[in-house]
Amino acid sequence: MTIEGYFDGTAVRTLEPVDLKPNQRVFISVLDNSYSDSKKLRIQQKLDSINSVYGMLSSEESEAVDEAIHTGIKFGELEV
């Protein structure tokens, strides 16, 4: 799910109501206003891909991915 919103100086506000559980984990991406439209589109496409993958995972798999992201994912010697 991709949700559009804005930062009001205190909190992130969505433009439309969302059906989320209390304390549900979310990822928030902030788009730099200086990005070109094509760069914004590529970022949005990547976010959409991530969202579609998360929708296919079980809750245990999602938690494992969250933990891997939180602790850092290592690919060979490169840490992401």
C-alpha positions in Angstrom: 0.0 0.0 0.0 1.3 3.4 -0.9 -0.1 6.3 1.1 0.3 10.0 0.2 0.7 12.5 2.9 2.6 15.5 4.2 4.5 16.6 7.3 2.7 19.4 9.2 5.7 20.3 11.3 4.8 17.9 14.1 3.5 14.7 12.6 3.0 13.0 9.2 -0.6 13.3 8.1 -2.2 11.2 5.4 -4.3 12.8 2.6 -6.9 10.0 2.9 -8.1 7.8 5.8 -6.1 4.6 6.2 -7.1 1.3 7.8 -4.1 0.4 10.0 -3.8 -1.4 13.2 -2.5 0.4 16.3 1.3 0.2 16.5 1.4 -1.3 12.9 4.9 -0.8 11.5 5.1 1.5 8.5 8.0 2.7 6.3 8.0 6.4 5.5 9.9 7.7 2.5 10.6 11.4 2.1 10.9 12.6 -1.4 13.4 15.5 -1.9 11.6 18.3 -3.7 14.7 18.9 -5.8 14.4 15.4 -7.5 13.4 15.4 -11.1 10.0 13.9 -12.0 11.8 10.9 -13.6 13.8 10.3 -10.4 10.6 10.6 -8.3 8.9 8.0 -10.6 11.8 5.6 -10.2 11.6 5.9 -6.4 7.9 5.4 -6.4 8.3 2.3 -8.6 10.8 0.9 -6.2 8.5 1.6 -3.2 5.6 0.0 -5.0 7.8 -3.1 -5.6 8.7 -3.3 -1.9 5.0 -2.9 -1.0 3.9 -5.7 -3.3 6.6 -8.1 -1.8 5.5 -7.3 1.7 1.9 -8.2 0.8 3.1 -11.7 -0.3 5.0 -12.4 3.0 3.6 -14.1 6.0 3.7 -12.1 9.2 6.7 -14.2 10.4 8.5 -13.5 7.1 7.7 -9.8 7.3 9.1 -9.7 10.8 12.3 -11.4 9.7 12.7 -8.9 6.9 12.1 -6.0 9.3 14.7 -7.4 11.7 17.2 -7.9 8.9 16.7 -4.3 7.7 16.9 -3.0 11.3 20.2 -4.8 12.1 21.7 -4.2 8.6 21.8 -6.6 5.7 25.2 -7.9 4.7 25.9 -8.9 1.1 29.4 -10.4 1.1 31.6 -7.7 2.6 29.2 -4.9 1.7 26.7 -3.9 4.4 23.5 -2.2 3.2 
